Amino acid sequence: MKKRLTYGLLFFALIVLGFESGIAQSARSEFKSEMDKTLNILKENPDEAIKSGIRTYQIAKENEDRWAMAVGKSLMGYISYRVKDYETAFINYTDALNSLQQLDSVDLDNEISVLRHLATISSKFNNHDQSILYRKEALDRVKTYSREYPELAIEKGINKQLRDIPYFLAVEYEKKGAHQTAGKILMDLWERAENQNDIVTHARVLNRLGLIKKANGEYNEALEYFGLVASEPTVSEKKKAIAYQNLGETYLKQGELERAERYLLLALNAKEQLNNPRSTFIAYLYLGELEYQKNEMGKAINLWEQGLNVFDKVEGEPELYNVYNKLQLAYMDIDIAKAKSLNQEFNKLNDFYVRNQTFQRGEESSRREALSALIDQEKQRRLDAQQRQEFIRTFWPVFLGVGLLVLFSVILGIRYYVALRANRALSQTQLKLERAKEILKSAETDLD
């Protein structure tokens, strides 16, 4: 009887577990379906995507699915990030990270994504120390993932973060003012990229080195680095577009307006084909600056406003909202009321970002000069190494001939020495035989 009761209870428990498992699977399926819907409509309908994202999180919460709740928070962070609501994105991503770290199992994929976004948002608000910490954490998880799941890391592209995160770490150190640290990272990436024939990292690093030179006022050296990227046939169109942009900006700094215009138009054309609104806006921004320097105010205004029609979210971008200042200066003699409105918008944003600066400009300048000197040292070291290789390649027949001559001389010397010793040994043996014969003759004479 007890055995039957035990079996009955076990059977009932299995039914309950199966039922609960079915409910859980159904809930997880509903969650994933809603999440896919959110991502699909985000670009075309952000407002509806926000509602769908909240619904996604609610499904997870109603079913007490801790993993899904963490992913739901991450999704809400991503939506906020895409609509440039960085403060809300930071809060949601922080909640997601805390939830992921409290799970019984580790979800490295999502942790890496969340940490990278938190680092980017921190950087936008000039909190470079925090950004560096997030990137270091992300890099540790990428290393763990690549070590424990090497094939999956390659399949998902996780291993690419081993080159991407160090690069952005260098950028953060540079923005923070720690130029020596940034330089060491960039030099290491430069060497590794050449050794591994990594075109992407090589182009990225050269562009960055050019930017450092440009910021330091060393325009000819900057043009050299940008030119290497722009002229490399295997570099992607995206990297070439960046190089064209940088070449145009540098020529503009030098006052070479015709060359600046040529490269800025090349950059604009490439960026429009790549369909990147923010990057396209930057091309319009500098083309407008070009016309402004020519004193063509109408053309300058038209280009800047064209840029804002392409990308109208400059308020969240400290390096881009300066367009309001440019526009108000251009409108000064055309429409005073418009100029005043733009000036107020610029000052409001400028006050906010100036309060959030994390380093002094004087220190920034001296540290950048130190980094520029480090780049020059590395360049000279590479040039010296290249010259040594060229010298070896040019004179290798001579080195080979001398080497063979030395080797042949050594072989002859050894053979001569061996033959000499053999002759001496033979002479000694013959001498001994002669003495032995004399002794035998002497003995025979005595016997007679």
Beta strands, then each sheet from edge to edge (+ up, - down):
end
